[in-house]
Amino acid sequence: MYNAKIFINISDSYVEVYWAEGESQNYLWLSFKRPPRKIPKTPIRENDFELFEKYGSH
């Protein structure tokens, strides 16, 4: 099972994605500004803005 949260920054025209692969240890932050990076397991239901503030490319 895969889960993703997509963050779209309209003013800067870029997209970032929190990607979670079910039961595996692959929790990634994907961004057009940086290479993919592994992040600690974060519940997909965590506050969206907190995820972006913590891992986003700003």
Buried (B, 14 or more C-beta within 10 A) or exposed (E): EEEEBEBEBEEEEBEBBBBBEEEEEEBBBBBEEEEEEEBEEBEEEEEEEEBBEBBBBE
